[in-house]
């Protein structure tokens, strides 16, 4: 796992209470990754998961039915609009 750093704003935060890891809908390449990890008994940061800080966690959670690339696109666009 990567250290907790928000995928949207890049802020470091303490995981557990307010932010955390979210797992998005898996793409074909994510299933391939999982199979490979199982085969080599590997661990790593899943390509379909990322950290979200307190500020972005709840919105990101609404997009878990999307794949991570689609969800991130939406989240980043929304973040841009706020500026
Ligand atoms: Zn954030």
PDB file of the backbone (N, CA, C, O) and the ligand in Angstrom, with CONECT records:
HET     ZN  A 101       1
ATOM      1  N   UNK A   1       0.827  -1.198   0.000  1.00  0.00           N
ATOM      2  CA  UNK A   1       0.000   0.000   0.000  1.00  0.00           C
ATOM      3  C   UNK A   1       0.862   1.249   0.000  1.00  0.00           C
ATOM      4  O   UNK A   1       1.899   1.305   0.660  1.00  0.00           O
ATOM      5  N   UNK A   2       0.429   2.225  -0.732  1.00  0.00           N
ATOM      6  CA  UNK A   2       1.122   3.507  -0.706  1.00  0.00           C
ATOM      7  C   UNK A   2       0.767   4.245   0.589  1.00  0.00           C
ATOM      8  O   UNK A   2      -0.255   3.953   1.211  1.00  0.00           O
ATOM      9  N   UNK A   3       1.603   5.191   0.990  1.00  0.00           N
ATOM     10  CA  UNK A   3       1.230   5.980   2.174  1.00  0.00           C
ATOM     11  C   UNK A   3      -0.027   6.772   1.890  1.00  0.00           C
ATOM     12  O   UNK A   3      -0.293   7.125   0.742  1.00  0.00           O
ATOM     13  N   UNK A   4      -0.813   7.059   2.934  1.00  0.00           N
ATOM     14  CA  UNK A   4      -2.074   7.761   2.712  1.00  0.00           C
ATOM     15  C   UNK A   4      -1.874   9.186   2.216  1.00  0.00           C
ATOM     16  O   UNK A   4      -1.453  10.081   2.948  1.00  0.00           O
ATOM     17  N   UNK A   5      -2.191   9.350   0.959  1.00  0.00           N
ATOM     18  CA  UNK A   5      -2.084  10.664   0.331  1.00  0.00           C
ATOM     19  C   UNK A   5      -3.266  10.743  -0.612  1.00  0.00           C
ATOM     20  O   UNK A   5      -3.447   9.872  -1.463  1.00  0.00           O
ATOM     21  N   UNK A   6      -4.066  11.776  -0.466  1.00  0.00           N
ATOM     22  CA  UNK A   6      -5.313  11.870  -1.222  1.00  0.00           C
ATOM     23  C   UNK A   6      -5.054  11.887  -2.737  1.00  0.00           C
ATOM     24  O   UNK A   6      -4.199  12.625  -3.226  1.00  0.00           O
ATOM     25  N   UNK A   7      -5.812  11.058  -3.463  1.00  0.00           N
ATOM     26  CA  UNK A   7      -5.657  10.962  -4.907  1.00  0.00           C
ATOM     27  C   UNK A   7      -6.110  12.231  -5.625  1.00  0.00           C
ATOM     28  O   UNK A   7      -5.714  12.478  -6.763  1.00  0.00           O
ATOM     29  N   UNK A   8      -6.923  13.016  -4.975  1.00  0.00           N
ATOM     30  CA  UNK A   8      -7.440  14.238  -5.601  1.00  0.00           C
ATOM     31  C   UNK A   8      -6.571  15.447  -5.269  1.00  0.00           C
ATOM     32  O   UNK A   8      -6.103  16.141  -6.171  1.00  0.00           O
ATOM     33  N   UNK A   9      -6.356  15.698  -3.997  1.00  0.00           N
ATOM     34  CA  UNK A   9      -5.654  16.932  -3.623  1.00  0.00           C
ATOM     35  C   UNK A   9      -4.215  16.689  -3.195  1.00  0.00           C
ATOM     36  O   UNK A   9      -3.454  17.643  -3.032  1.00  0.00           O
ATOM     37  N   UNK A  10      -3.826  15.427  -3.009  1.00  0.00           N
ATOM     38  CA  UNK A  10      -2.440  15.135  -2.648  1.00  0.00           C
ATOM     39  C   UNK A  10      -2.098  15.387  -1.192  1.00  0.00           C
ATOM     40  O   UNK A  10      -0.936  15.296  -0.798  1.00  0.00           O
ATOM     41  N   UNK A  11      -3.101  15.701  -0.395  1.00  0.00           N
ATOM     42  CA  UNK A  11      -2.844  15.935   1.025  1.00  0.00           C
ATOM     43  C   UNK A  11      -2.547  14.642   1.768  1.00  0.00           C
ATOM     44  O   UNK A  11      -3.199  13.623   1.543  1.00  0.00           O
ATOM     45  N   UNK A  12      -1.569  14.689   2.643  1.00  0.00           N
ATOM     46  CA  UNK A  12      -1.324  13.574   3.546  1.00  0.00           C
ATOM     47  C   UNK A  12      -2.383  13.615   4.639  1.00  0.00           C
ATOM     48  O   UNK A  12      -2.856  14.688   5.015  1.00  0.00           O
ATOM     49  N   UNK A  13      -2.750  12.459   5.141  1.00  0.00           N
ATOM     50  CA  UNK A  13      -3.711  12.454   6.243  1.00  0.00           C
ATOM     51  C   UNK A  13      -3.575  11.162   7.031  1.00  0.00           C
ATOM     52  O   UNK A  13      -2.957  10.198   6.579  1.00  0.00           O
ATOM     53  N   UNK A  14      -4.161  11.163   8.213  1.00  0.00           N
ATOM     54  CA  UNK A  14      -4.168   9.965   9.041  1.00  0.00           C
ATOM     55  C   UNK A  14      -5.313   9.065   8.601  1.00  0.00           C
ATOM     56  O   UNK A  14      -6.475   9.465   8.673  1.00  0.00           O
ATOM     57  N   UNK A  15      -5.005   7.869   8.150  1.00  0.00           N
ATOM     58  CA  UNK A  15      -6.100   6.999   7.713  1.00  0.00           C
ATOM     59  C   UNK A  15      -6.891   6.466   8.909  1.00  0.00           C
ATOM     60  O   UNK A  15      -6.430   6.505  10.050  1.00  0.00           O
ATOM     61  N   UNK A  16      -8.067   5.980   8.623  1.00  0.00           N
ATOM     62  CA  UNK A  16      -8.859   5.353   9.677  1.00  0.00           C
ATOM     63  C   UNK A  16     -10.082   6.161  10.032  1.00  0.00           C
ATOM     64  O   UNK A  16     -11.209   5.680   9.907  1.00  0.00           O
ATOM     65  N   UNK A  17      -9.869   7.396  10.477  1.00  0.00           N
ATOM     66  CA  UNK A  17     -11.010   8.133  10.992  1.00  0.00           C
ATOM     67  C   UNK A  17     -11.815   8.826   9.912  1.00  0.00           C
ATOM     68  O   UNK A  17     -13.027   8.645   9.799  1.00  0.00           O
ATOM     69  N   UNK A  18     -11.112   9.625   9.120  1.00  0.00           N
ATOM     70  CA  UNK A  18     -11.874  10.500   8.233  1.00  0.00           C
ATOM     71  C   UNK A  18     -11.752  10.122   6.762  1.00  0.00           C
ATOM     72  O   UNK A  18     -12.716  10.230   6.003  1.00  0.00           O
ATOM     73  N   UNK A  19     -10.591   9.689   6.374  1.00  0.00           N
ATOM     74  CA  UNK A  19     -10.429   9.271   4.985  1.00  0.00           C
ATOM     75  C   UNK A  19     -10.064   7.803   4.942  1.00  0.00           C
ATOM     76  O   UNK A  19     -10.020   7.129   5.971  1.00  0.00           O
ATOM     77  N   UNK A  20      -9.804   7.317   3.752  1.00  0.00           N
ATOM     78  CA  UNK A  20      -9.411   5.920   3.665  1.00  0.00           C
ATOM     79  C   UNK A  20      -9.272   5.463   2.229  1.00  0.00           C
ATOM     80  O   UNK A  20      -9.332   6.252   1.286  1.00  0.00           O
ATOM     81  N   UNK A  21      -9.084   4.162   2.096  1.00  0.00           N
ATOM     82  CA  UNK A  21      -8.933   3.570   0.771  1.00  0.00           C
ATOM     83  C   UNK A  21     -10.300   3.212   0.224  1.00  0.00           C
ATOM     84  O   UNK A  21     -11.150   2.689   0.945  1.00  0.00           O
ATOM     85  N   UNK A  22     -10.510   3.492  -1.048  1.00  0.00           N
ATOM     86  CA  UNK A  22     -11.729   3.053  -1.713  1.00  0.00           C
ATOM     87  C   UNK A  22     -11.354   2.164  -2.889  1.00  0.00           C
ATOM     88  O   UNK A  22     -10.389   2.429  -3.606  1.00  0.00           O
ATOM     89  N   UNK A  23     -12.131   1.110  -3.073  1.00  0.00           N
ATOM     90  CA  UNK A  23     -11.911   0.195  -4.194  1.00  0.00           C
ATOM     91  C   UNK A  23     -12.985   0.424  -5.242  1.00  0.00           C
ATOM     92  O   UNK A  23     -14.177   0.345  -4.945  1.00  0.00           O
ATOM     93  N   UNK A  24     -12.568   0.705  -6.452  1.00  0.00           N
ATOM     94  CA  UNK A  24     -13.522   0.975  -7.531  1.00  0.00           C
ATOM     95  C   UNK A  24     -13.825  -0.298  -8.307  1.00  0.00           C
ATOM     96  O   UNK A  24     -13.246  -1.355  -8.055  1.00  0.00           O
ATOM     97  N   UNK A  25     -14.737  -0.173  -9.247  1.00  0.00           N
ATOM     98  CA  UNK A  25     -15.107  -1.299 -10.112  1.00  0.00           C
ATOM     99  C   UNK A  25     -13.867  -1.740 -10.888  1.00  0.00           C
ATOM    100  O   UNK A  25     -13.106  -0.916 -11.395  1.00  0.00           O
ATOM    101  N   UNK A  26     -13.683  -3.051 -10.967  1.00  0.00           N
ATOM    102  CA  UNK A  26     -12.469  -3.544 -11.615  1.00  0.00           C
ATOM    103  C   UNK A  26     -12.590  -3.550 -13.131  1.00  0.00           C
ATOM    104  O   UNK A  26     -13.621  -3.917 -13.696  1.00  0.00           O
ATOM    105  N   UNK A  27     -11.491  -3.128 -13.775  1.00  0.00           N
ATOM    106  CA  UNK A  27     -11.391  -3.227 -15.227  1.00  0.00           C
ATOM    107  C   UNK A  27     -10.778  -4.568 -15.562  1.00  0.00           C
ATOM    108  O   UNK A  27     -10.319  -5.292 -14.678  1.00  0.00           O
ATOM    109  N   UNK A  28     -10.772  -4.892 -16.827  1.00  0.00           N
ATOM    110  CA  UNK A  28     -10.159  -6.158 -17.237  1.00  0.00           C
ATOM    111  C   UNK A  28      -8.719  -6.233 -16.732  1.00  0.00           C
ATOM    112  O   UNK A  28      -8.283  -7.260 -16.210  1.00  0.00           O
ATOM    113  N   UNK A  29      -7.987  -5.126 -16.896  1.00  0.00           N
ATOM    114  CA  UNK A  29      -6.580  -5.115 -16.491  1.00  0.00           C
ATOM    115  C   UNK A  29      -6.422  -5.306 -14.983  1.00  0.00           C
ATOM    116  O   UNK A  29      -5.385  -5.778 -14.516  1.00  0.00           O
ATOM    117  N   UNK A  30      -7.451  -4.939 -14.228  1.00  0.00           N
ATOM    118  CA  UNK A  30      -7.384  -5.123 -12.775  1.00  0.00           C
ATOM    119  C   UNK A  30      -7.551  -6.588 -12.398  1.00  0.00           C
ATOM    120  O   UNK A  30      -6.925  -7.065 -11.451  1.00  0.00           O
ATOM    121  N   UNK A  31      -8.391  -7.299 -13.136  1.00  0.00           N
ATOM    122  CA  UNK A  31      -8.521  -8.750 -12.909  1.00  0.00           C
ATOM    123  C   UNK A  31      -7.216  -9.448 -13.250  1.00  0.00           C
ATOM    124  O   UNK A  31      -6.785 -10.369 -12.556  1.00  0.00           O
ATOM    125  N   UNK A  32      -6.599  -8.995 -14.323  1.00  0.00           N
ATOM    126  CA  UNK A  32      -5.300  -9.558 -14.717  1.00  0.00           C
ATOM    127  C   UNK A  32      -4.279  -9.331 -13.600  1.00  0.00           C
ATOM    128  O   UNK A  32      -3.519 -10.231 -13.243  1.00  0.00           O
ATOM    129  N   UNK A  33      -4.277  -8.131 -13.066  1.00  0.00           N
ATOM    130  CA  UNK A  33      -3.363  -7.778 -11.960  1.00  0.00           C
ATOM    131  C   UNK A  33      -3.596  -8.685 -10.751  1.00  0.00           C
ATOM    132  O   UNK A  33      -2.650  -9.188 -10.145  1.00  0.00           O
ATOM    133  N   UNK A  34      -4.876  -8.886 -10.411  1.00  0.00           N
ATOM    134  CA  UNK A  34      -5.214  -9.729  -9.259  1.00  0.00           C
ATOM    135  C   UNK A  34      -4.744 -11.162  -9.446  1.00  0.00           C
ATOM    136  O   UNK A  34      -4.214 -11.789  -8.529  1.00  0.00           O
ATOM    137  N   UNK A  35      -4.950 -11.660 -10.646  1.00  0.00           N
ATOM    138  CA  UNK A  35      -4.542 -13.050 -10.926  1.00  0.00           C
ATOM    139  C   UNK A  35      -3.035 -13.194 -10.818  1.00  0.00           C
ATOM    140  O   UNK A  35      -2.517 -14.174 -10.282  1.00  0.00           O
ATOM    141  N   UNK A  36      -2.342 -12.181 -11.346  1.00  0.00           N
ATOM    142  CA  UNK A  36      -0.885 -12.215 -11.300  1.00  0.00           C
ATOM    143  C   UNK A  36      -0.395 -12.180  -9.848  1.00  0.00           C
ATOM    144  O   UNK A  36       0.507 -12.932  -9.478  1.00  0.00           O
ATOM    145  N   UNK A  37      -0.982 -11.317  -9.039  1.00  0.00           N
ATOM    146  CA  UNK A  37      -0.583 -11.207  -7.638  1.00  0.00           C
ATOM    147  C   UNK A  37      -0.821 -12.507  -6.895  1.00  0.00           C
ATOM    148  O   UNK A  37      -0.017 -12.918  -6.058  1.00  0.00           O
ATOM    149  N   UNK A  38      -1.940 -13.149  -7.213  1.00  0.00           N
ATOM    150  CA  UNK A  38      -2.267 -14.419  -6.574  1.00  0.00           C
ATOM    151  C   UNK A  38      -1.221 -15.468  -6.940  1.00  0.00           C
ATOM    152  O   UNK A  38      -0.779 -16.259  -6.106  1.00  0.00           O
ATOM    153  N   UNK A  39      -0.846 -15.447  -8.207  1.00  0.00           N
ATOM    154  CA  UNK A  39       0.101 -16.438  -8.712  1.00  0.00           C
ATOM    155  C   UNK A  39       1.478 -16.280  -8.060  1.00  0.00           C
ATOM    156  O   UNK A  39       2.119 -17.268  -7.700  1.00  0.00           O
ATOM    157  N   UNK A  40       1.916 -15.050  -7.915  1.00  0.00           N
ATOM    158  CA  UNK A  40       3.253 -14.827  -7.359  1.00  0.00           C
ATOM    159  C   UNK A  40       3.196 -14.548  -5.855  1.00  0.00           C
ATOM    160  O   UNK A  40       4.205 -14.192  -5.247  1.00  0.00           O
ATOM    161  N   UNK A  41       2.004 -14.714  -5.257  1.00  0.00           N
ATOM    162  CA  UNK A  41       1.820 -14.391  -3.841  1.00  0.00           C
ATOM    163  C   UNK A  41       2.279 -12.976  -3.530  1.00  0.00           C
ATOM    164  O   UNK A  41       2.869 -12.702  -2.485  1.00  0.00           O
ATOM    165  N   UNK A  42       1.993 -12.103  -4.456  1.00  0.00           N
ATOM    166  CA  UNK A  42       2.470 -10.726  -4.302  1.00  0.00           C
ATOM    167  C   UNK A  42       1.461  -9.850  -3.595  1.00  0.00           C
ATOM    168  O   UNK A  42       0.266 -10.142  -3.560  1.00  0.00           O
ATOM    169  N   UNK A  43       1.958  -8.799  -3.048  1.00  0.00           N
ATOM    170  CA  UNK A  43       1.079  -7.764  -2.514  1.00  0.00           C
ATOM    171  C   UNK A  43       1.490  -6.447  -3.146  1.00  0.00           C
ATOM    172  O   UNK A  43       2.640  -6.263  -3.544  1.00  0.00           O
ATOM    173  N   UNK A  44       0.563  -5.566  -3.228  1.00  0.00           N
ATOM    174  CA  UNK A  44       0.878  -4.271  -3.817  1.00  0.00           C
ATOM    175  C   UNK A  44      -0.338  -3.396  -3.724  1.00  0.00           C
ATOM    176  O   UNK A  44      -1.407  -3.829  -3.293  1.00  0.00           O
ATOM    177  N   UNK A  45      -0.170  -2.181  -4.126  1.00  0.00           N
ATOM    178  CA  UNK A  45      -1.314  -1.270  -4.130  1.00  0.00           C
ATOM    179  C   UNK A  45      -2.188  -1.614  -5.334  1.00  0.00           C
ATOM    180  O   UNK A  45      -1.733  -1.504  -6.473  1.00  0.00           O
ATOM    181  N   UNK A  46      -3.438  -2.030  -5.101  1.00  0.00           N
ATOM    182  CA  UNK A  46      -4.298  -2.400  -6.229  1.00  0.00           C
ATOM    183  C   UNK A  46      -4.485  -1.223  -7.183  1.00  0.00           C
ATOM    184  O   UNK A  46      -4.721  -0.101  -6.734  1.00  0.00           O
ATOM    185  N   UNK A  47      -4.386  -1.452  -8.463  1.00  0.00           N
ATOM    186  CA  UNK A  47      -4.526  -0.351  -9.422  1.00  0.00           C
ATOM    187  C   UNK A  47      -5.939   0.235  -9.473  1.00  0.00           C
ATOM    188  O   UNK A  47      -6.157   1.300 -10.051  1.00  0.00           O
ATOM    189  N   UNK A  48      -6.886  -0.464  -8.869  1.00  0.00           N
ATOM    190  CA  UNK A  48      -8.275   0.020  -8.883  1.00  0.00           C
ATOM    191  C   UNK A  48      -8.669   0.631  -7.533  1.00  0.00           C
ATOM    192  O   UNK A  48      -9.852   0.845  -7.268  1.00  0.00           O
ATOM    193  N   UNK A  49      -7.684   0.907  -6.691  1.00  0.00           N
ATOM    194  CA  UNK A  49      -7.955   1.479  -5.371  1.00  0.00           C
ATOM    195  C   UNK A  49      -7.075   2.698  -5.148  1.00  0.00           C
ATOM    196  O   UNK A  49      -5.971   2.792  -5.684  1.00  0.00           O
ATOM    197  N   UNK A  50      -7.580   3.629  -4.349  1.00  0.00           N
ATOM    198  CA  UNK A  50      -6.745   4.772  -4.005  1.00  0.00           C
ATOM    199  C   UNK A  50      -7.213   5.395  -2.694  1.00  0.00           C
ATOM    200  O   UNK A  50      -8.289   5.085  -2.183  1.00  0.00           O
ATOM    201  N   UNK A  51      -6.383   6.270  -2.174  1.00  0.00           N
ATOM    202  CA  UNK A  51      -6.677   6.960  -0.915  1.00  0.00           C
ATOM    203  C   UNK A  51      -7.473   8.227  -1.185  1.00  0.00           C
ATOM    204  O   UNK A  51      -7.294   8.909  -2.194  1.00  0.00           O
ATOM    205  N   UNK A  52      -8.359   8.510  -0.239  1.00  0.00           N
ATOM    206  CA  UNK A  52      -9.103   9.769  -0.313  1.00  0.00           C
ATOM    207  C   UNK A  52      -9.159  10.403   1.060  1.00  0.00           C
ATOM    208  O   UNK A  52      -9.453   9.735   2.050  1.00  0.00           O
ATOM    209  N   UNK A  53      -8.877  11.689   1.117  1.00  0.00           N
ATOM    210  CA  UNK A  53      -8.897  12.398   2.397  1.00  0.00           C
ATOM    211  C   UNK A  53     -10.343  12.674   2.794  1.00  0.00           C
ATOM    212  O   UNK A  53     -11.284  12.434   2.038  1.00  0.00           O
ATOM    213  N   UNK A  54     -10.471  13.173   3.975  1.00  0.00           N
ATOM    214  CA  UNK A  54     -11.764  13.515   4.555  1.00  0.00           C
ATOM    215  C   UNK A  54     -12.638  14.339   3.612  1.00  0.00           C
ATOM    216  O   UNK A  54     -13.847  14.129   3.513  1.00  0.00           O
ATOM    217  N   UNK A  55     -11.996  15.279   2.926  1.00  0.00           N
ATOM    218  CA  UNK A  55     -12.711  16.201   2.056  1.00  0.00           C
ATOM    219  C   UNK A  55     -13.274  15.515   0.815  1.00  0.00           C
ATOM    220  O   UNK A  55     -14.330  15.903   0.315  1.00  0.00           O
ATOM    221  N   UNK A  56     -12.577  14.503   0.318  1.00  0.00           N
ATOM    222  CA  UNK A  56     -12.966  13.890  -0.947  1.00  0.00           C
ATOM    223  C   UNK A  56     -13.539  12.486  -0.816  1.00  0.00           C
ATOM    224  O   UNK A  56     -14.015  11.910  -1.795  1.00  0.00           O
ATOM    225  N   UNK A  57     -13.493  11.940   0.385  1.00  0.00           N
ATOM    226  CA  UNK A  57     -13.887  10.546   0.598  1.00  0.00           C
ATOM    227  C   UNK A  57     -15.355  10.277   0.248  1.00  0.00           C
ATOM    228  O   UNK A  57     -15.668   9.312  -0.448  1.00  0.00           O
ATOM    229  N   UNK A  58     -16.246  11.140   0.738  1.00  0.00           N
ATOM    230  CA  UNK A  58     -17.674  10.851   0.568  1.00  0.00           C
ATOM    231  C   UNK A  58     -18.106  10.982  -0.897  1.00  0.00           C
ATOM    232  O   UNK A  58     -18.937  10.213  -1.379  1.00  0.00           O
ATOM    233  N   UNK A  59     -17.534  11.959  -1.591  1.00  0.00           N
ATOM    234  CA  UNK A  59     -17.882  12.112  -3.013  1.00  0.00           C
ATOM    235  C   UNK A  59     -17.318  10.933  -3.818  1.00  0.00           C
ATOM    236  O   UNK A  59     -18.003  10.390  -4.684  1.00  0.00           O
ATOM    237  N   UNK A  60     -16.087  10.544  -3.537  1.00  0.00           N
ATOM    238  CA  UNK A  60     -15.475   9.426  -4.243  1.00  0.00           C
ATOM    239  C   UNK A  60     -16.279   8.152  -4.006  1.00  0.00           C
ATOM    240  O   UNK A  60     -16.402   7.310  -4.895  1.00  0.00           O
ATOM    241  N   UNK A  61     -16.819   8.020  -2.807  1.00  0.00           N
ATOM    242  CA  UNK A  61     -17.578   6.826  -2.446  1.00  0.00           C
ATOM    243  C   UNK A  61     -18.833   6.665  -3.303  1.00  0.00           C
ATOM    244  O   UNK A  61     -19.305   5.552  -3.534  1.00  0.00           O
ATOM    245  N   UNK A  62     -19.361   7.789  -3.766  1.00  0.00           N
ATOM    246  CA  UNK A  62     -20.560   7.730  -4.619  1.00  0.00           C
ATOM    247  C   UNK A  62     -20.248   7.196  -6.016  1.00  0.00           C
ATOM    248  O   UNK A  62     -21.157   6.848  -6.770  1.00  0.00           O
ATOM    249  N   UNK A  63     -18.984   7.136  -6.350  1.00  0.00           N
ATOM    250  CA  UNK A  63     -18.591   6.755  -7.711  1.00  0.00           C
ATOM    251  C   UNK A  63     -17.970   5.361  -7.786  1.00  0.00           C
ATOM    252  O   UNK A  63     -17.309   5.030  -8.770  1.00  0.00           O
ATOM    253  N   UNK A  64     -18.177   4.551  -6.762  1.00  0.00           N
ATOM    254  CA  UNK A  64     -17.523   3.241  -6.711  1.00  0.00           C
ATOM    255  C   UNK A  64     -18.046   2.258  -7.755  1.00  0.00           C
ATOM    256  O   UNK A  64     -17.415   1.234  -8.015  1.00  0.00           O
ATOM    257  N   UNK A  65     -19.191   2.566  -8.352  1.00  0.00           N
ATOM    258  CA  UNK A  65     -19.714   1.674  -9.385  1.00  0.00           C
ATOM    259  C   UNK A  65     -19.036   1.935 -10.729  1.00  0.00           C
ATOM    260  O   UNK A  65     -19.278   1.227 -11.706  1.00  0.00           O
ATOM    261  N   UNK A  66     -18.188   2.954 -10.764  1.00  0.00           N
ATOM    262  CA  UNK A  66     -17.403   3.247 -11.974  1.00  0.00           C
ATOM    263  C   UNK A  66     -16.004   2.656 -11.822  1.00  0.00           C
ATOM    264  O   UNK A  66     -15.578   2.322 -10.717  1.00  0.00           O
ATOM    265  N   UNK A  67     -15.301   2.532 -12.933  1.00  0.00           N
ATOM    266  CA  UNK A  67     -13.902   2.138 -12.850  1.00  0.00           C
ATOM    267  C   UNK A  67     -13.098   3.356 -12.393  1.00  0.00           C
ATOM    268  O   UNK A  67     -13.544   4.496 -12.519  1.00  0.00           O
ATOM    269  N   UNK A  68     -11.915   3.091 -11.865  1.00  0.00           N
ATOM    270  CA  UNK A  68     -11.156   4.171 -11.210  1.00  0.00           C
ATOM    271  C   UNK A  68     -10.784   5.288 -12.188  1.00  0.00           C
ATOM    272  O   UNK A  68     -10.749   6.458 -11.806  1.00  0.00           O
ATOM    273  N   UNK A  69     -10.507   4.935 -13.446  1.00  0.00           N
ATOM    274  CA  UNK A  69     -10.121   5.989 -14.390  1.00  0.00           C
ATOM    275  C   UNK A  69     -11.297   6.921 -14.691  1.00  0.00           C
ATOM    276  O   UNK A  69     -11.119   8.131 -14.836  1.00  0.00           O
ATOM    277  N   UNK A  70     -12.510   6.339 -14.782  1.00  0.00           N
ATOM    278  CA  UNK A  70     -13.688   7.178 -15.020  1.00  0.00           C
ATOM    279  C   UNK A  70     -14.015   8.013 -13.797  1.00  0.00           C
ATOM    280  O   UNK A  70     -14.315   9.201 -13.909  1.00  0.00           O
ATOM    281  N   UNK A  71     -13.958   7.393 -12.636  1.00  0.00           N
ATOM    282  CA  UNK A  71     -14.263   8.100 -11.395  1.00  0.00           C
ATOM    283  C   UNK A  71     -13.275   9.240 -11.166  1.00  0.00           C
ATOM    284  O   UNK A  71     -13.672  10.342 -10.787  1.00  0.00           O
ATOM    285  N   UNK A  72     -11.998   8.978 -11.394  1.00  0.00           N
ATOM    286  CA  UNK A  72     -10.985  10.002 -11.166  1.00  0.00           C
ATOM    287  C   UNK A  72     -11.159  11.193 -12.108  1.00  0.00           C
ATOM    288  O   UNK A  72     -10.921  12.341 -11.735  1.00  0.00           O
ATOM    289  N   UNK A  73     -11.581  10.892 -13.336  1.00  0.00           N
ATOM    290  CA  UNK A  73     -11.805  11.953 -14.306  1.00  0.00           C
ATOM    291  C   UNK A  73     -12.900  12.892 -13.799  1.00  0.00           C
ATOM    292  O   UNK A  73     -12.752  14.113 -13.829  1.00  0.00           O
ATOM    293  N   UNK A  74     -13.984  12.307 -13.340  1.00  0.00           N
ATOM    294  CA  UNK A  74     -15.098  13.102 -12.812  1.00  0.00           C
ATOM    295  C   UNK A  74     -14.662  13.901 -11.597  1.00  0.00           C
ATOM    296  O   UNK A  74     -14.941  15.096 -11.497  1.00  0.00           O
ATOM    297  N   UNK A  75     -13.982  13.241 -10.678  1.00  0.00           N
ATOM    298  CA  UNK A  75     -13.560  13.901  -9.442  1.00  0.00           C
ATOM    299  C   UNK A  75     -12.603  15.057  -9.720  1.00  0.00           C
ATOM    300  O   UNK A  75     -12.695  16.119  -9.104  1.00  0.00           O
ATOM    301  N   UNK A  76     -11.686  14.835 -10.656  1.00  0.00           N
ATOM    302  CA  UNK A  76     -10.716  15.898 -10.973  1.00  0.00           C
ATOM    303  C   UNK A  76     -11.409  17.064 -11.664  1.00  0.00           C
ATOM    304  O   UNK A  76     -11.075  18.224 -11.418  1.00  0.00           O
ATOM    305  N   UNK A  77     -12.375  16.759 -12.531  1.00  0.00           N
ATOM    306  CA  UNK A  77     -13.114  17.830 -13.208  1.00  0.00           C
ATOM    307  C   UNK A  77     -13.914  18.650 -12.203  1.00  0.00           C
ATOM    308  O   UNK A  77     -13.952  19.878 -12.281  1.00  0.00           O
ATOM    309  N   UNK A  78     -14.545  17.969 -11.270  1.00  0.00           N
ATOM    310  CA  UNK A  78     -15.313  18.674 -10.241  1.00  0.00           C
ATOM    311  C   UNK A  78     -14.403  19.541  -9.386  1.00  0.00           C
ATOM    312  O   UNK A  78     -14.773  20.642  -8.979  1.00  0.00           O
ATOM    313  N   UNK A  79     -13.222  19.036  -9.124  1.00  0.00           N
ATOM    314  CA  UNK A  79     -12.250  19.772  -8.323  1.00  0.00           C
ATOM    315  C   UNK A  79     -11.808  21.032  -9.068  1.00  0.00           C
ATOM    316  O   UNK A  79     -11.639  22.096  -8.472  1.00  0.00           O
ATOM    317  N   UNK A  80     -11.625  20.891 -10.380  1.00  0.00           N
ATOM    318  CA  UNK A  80     -11.236  22.039 -11.202  1.00  0.00           C
ATOM    319  C   UNK A  80     -12.309  23.133 -11.171  1.00  0.00           C
ATOM    320  O   UNK A  80     -12.001  24.323 -11.104  1.00  0.00           O
ATOM    321  N   UNK A  81     -13.571  22.704 -11.221  1.00  0.00           N
ATOM    322  CA  UNK A  81     -14.677  23.648 -11.266  1.00  0.00           C
ATOM    323  C   UNK A  81     -14.768  24.472  -9.979  1.00  0.00           C
ATOM    324  O   UNK A  81     -15.264  25.599  -9.982  1.00  0.00           O
ATOM    325  N   UNK A  82     -14.287  23.898  -8.895  1.00  0.00           N
ATOM    326  CA  UNK A  82     -14.360  24.597  -7.600  1.00  0.00           C
ATOM    327  C   UNK A  82     -13.339  25.723  -7.497  1.00  0.00           C
ATOM    328  O   UNK A  82     -13.462  26.611  -6.652  1.00  0.00           O
ATOM    329  N   UNK A  83     -12.333  25.678  -8.360  1.00  0.00           N
ATOM    330  CA  UNK A  83     -11.239  26.657  -8.244  1.00  0.00           C
ATOM    331  C   UNK A  83     -11.643  28.031  -8.775  1.00  0.00           C
ATOM    332  O   UNK A  83     -10.840  28.963  -8.750  1.00  0.00           O
TER     333      UNK A  83
HETATM  334 ZN    ZN A 101      -8.370  15.245  -0.810  1.00  0.00          ZN
END
